Amino acid sequence: VAAGMGVAAADLGFAVIAAAAGGAAGAALSSHETEIRVIAALGIAAIAVHGLIALARERRGRGGEAKAVAASGPPEPSAADAASCSEDAAPRTHFARFLAITAANPLTIASFAAVAAALSLDGPAAAAAFAAGVGIASAAWHVLLTLAAGHAGRWMTPRVRTGFAVVGRLAVLAIAAHLALG
């Protein structure tokens, strides 16, 4: 849940910026639409490729690690592992990590820039309502995803999880290609 709330916090922040910038952002960004799309496409393609490389390394590491564990037993957890798993630190860490990932995601930035360009709000109350609506909707969506993932986790094997991770990263590459070419 903490990771999802990190995403929702970033979405809320972008919504506040979009509501505040409104049509002025559209005027400033309209002449740079192609450059923004290409930069966003390169950014999300890099994220997807990095994820695919990490999955490949993890898979190769597991093969070698399984042989080593069979020969010597499981490795002892490090102090860093113990610290990162503490009950108090884990939610804060997940929140901060996903807040940063979402805030730096070029597709999120490009999406909210497009919203800001098209947004025409009638006063501060409408701007506040827009931002609050985005924040609440994002938080609700991520709570729903967390609940669904918790239930799906019961039947998802590591192989299925890896398959979803690969398909997801390939989908992100397809989005990047569409964004760059579209």
C-alpha positions in Angstrom: 0.0 0.0 0.0 2.9 2.4 0.8 4.3 2.1 -2.7 0.9 2.9 -4.2 0.5 5.9 -1.9 3.9 7.1 -3.2 2.6 7.0 -6.7 -0.6 8.7 -5.6 1.4 11.5 -3.9 3.4 12.1 -7.1 0.1 12.1 -9.1 -1.3 14.7 -6.7 1.8 16.8 -7.0 1.6 16.8 -10.8 -2.1 17.5 -10.7 -1.5 20.6 -8.5 1.2 21.8 -10.9 -1.1 21.1 -13.9 -4.0 23.0 -12.2 -1.7 25.9 -11.4 -0.1 26.1 -14.8 -3.2 25.5 -16.8 -3.3 26.9 -20.3 0.0 28.8 -19.8 1.8 25.5 -19.9 0.1 24.6 -23.1 1.3 27.7 -24.8 4.8 27.2 -23.6 5.0 23.5 -24.5 3.0 23.4 -27.7 6.0 24.4 -29.9 8.1 21.6 -28.3 5.7 18.7 -28.6 7.9 16.5 -30.7 11.0 17.0 -28.5 9.0 16.2 -25.4 7.6 13.0 -26.9 11.0 11.8 -28.1 12.6 12.5 -24.7 9.7 10.8 -22.9 10.0 7.8 -25.2 13.7 7.5 -24.7 13.2 7.8 -20.9 10.6 5.1 -20.6 12.5 2.8 -23.1 15.5 3.1 -20.9 13.5 2.1 -17.9 12.1 -0.9 -19.7 15.5 -2.0 -21.1 17.0 -1.6 -17.6 14.3 -3.8 -16.2 14.7 -6.5 -18.8 18.5 -6.5 -18.2 17.9 -6.8 -14.5 15.5 -9.7 -15.0 18.1 -11.5 -17.2 20.9 -11.0 -14.6 18.6 -12.2 -11.8 17.7 -15.3 -13.8 21.4 -16.0 -14.5 22.3 -15.3 -10.9 19.6 -17.7 -9.6 21.0 -20.5 -11.7 24.5 -20.1 -10.2 23.1 -19.3 -6.8 21.0 -22.4 -6.7 24.1 -24.6 -7.2 26.1 -22.7 -4.6 23.2 -22.9 -2.0 22.9 -26.6 -2.6 26.6 -27.1 -1.9 27.0 -24.7 1.0 23.5 -24.0 2.4 21.7 -20.6 2.3 23.7 -17.4 2.7 23.4 -15.5 6.0 21.4 -12.3 5.8 23.5 -9.1 5.9 22.9 -6.2 8.3 21.7 -4.2 5.3 19.1 -6.8 4.5 17.9 -6.8 8.1 17.7 -3.0 8.2 15.8 -2.8 4.9 13.3 -5.3 6.2 12.5 -3.6 9.5 8.8 -3.1 9.9 9.1 0.6 10.4 11.5 1.3 7.5 9.9 -0.8 4.8 6.7 1.3 4.2 8.7 4.6 4.3 11.2 3.1 1.9 8.6 1.8 -0.5 6.7 5.1 -0.4 9.8 7.2 -1.1 11.0 4.8 -3.8 7.7 4.9 -5.7 7.3 8.6 -5.2 10.7 9.2 -6.8 10.1 6.7 -9.7 6.8 8.2 -10.5 8.0 11.8 -10.2 10.9 11.0 -12.6 8.8 8.9 -15.1 8.9 10.7 -18.4 5.5 9.3 -19.4 3.9 10.6 -16.3 5.5 14.0 -16.8 4.4 14.1 -20.5 0.8 13.0 -19.5 0.4 15.7 -16.9 2.0 18.3 -19.3 -0.6 17.4 -21.9 -3.3 17.7 -19.2 -2.0 21.1 -18.1 -1.9 22.3 -21.7 -5.6 21.4 -22.2 -6.8 22.3 -18.8 -9.1 25.3 -18.4 -10.4 25.6 -14.8 -12.7 28.2 -13.5 -11.0 29.5 -10.5 -9.1 28.2 -7.5 -11.9 26.0 -6.2 -12.1 24.1 -9.5 -8.3 23.8 -9.5 -8.4 22.4 -5.9 -11.2 20.0 -6.8 -9.3 18.8 -9.9 -6.1 18.1 -7.9 -8.0 16.4 -5.0 -9.9 14.3 -7.5 -6.7 13.1 -9.2 -5.1 12.4 -5.8 -8.1 10.5 -4.5 -8.6 8.5 -7.7 -4.9 7.5 -7.8 -4.9 6.4 -4.2 -8.1 4.4 -4.6 -6.7 2.7 -7.8 -3.5 1.8 -6.1 -5.3 0.4 -3.0 -7.4 -1.7 -5.4 -4.3 -2.9 -7.2 -2.7 -3.8 -3.9 -5.7 -5.9 -2.9 -5.9 -7.6 -6.2 -2.1 -8.4 -6.2 -2.4 -9.8 -2.6 -5.1 -12.2 -3.7 -3.4 -13.1 -7.0 -0.1 -13.7 -5.2 -1.6 -16.9 -3.8 -1.6 -18.6 -7.2 1.3 -16.8 -8.9 4.4 -18.8 -9.1 7.8 -17.2 -9.5 7.7 -18.2 -13.2 4.3 -16.5 -13.7 5.6 -13.3 -11.9 8.7 -13.3 -14.2 6.4 -13.7 -17.2 4.3 -10.8 -16.1 7.5 -8.7 -15.5 8.8 -9.5 -19.0 5.5 -8.8 -20.7 5.1 -5.6 -18.7 8.5 -4.3 -19.7 7.9 -5.2 -23.4 4.6 -3.3 -23.2 6.5 -0.3 -21.9 8.9 -0.6 -24.9 5.9 -0.7 -27.2 4.4 2.4 -25.5 7.8 4.1 -26.0 7.9 3.2 -29.7 4.4 4.5 -30.1 5.1 7.7 -28.3 8.3 8.3 -30.4 6.7 7.5 -33.7 3.1 8.8 -33.0 
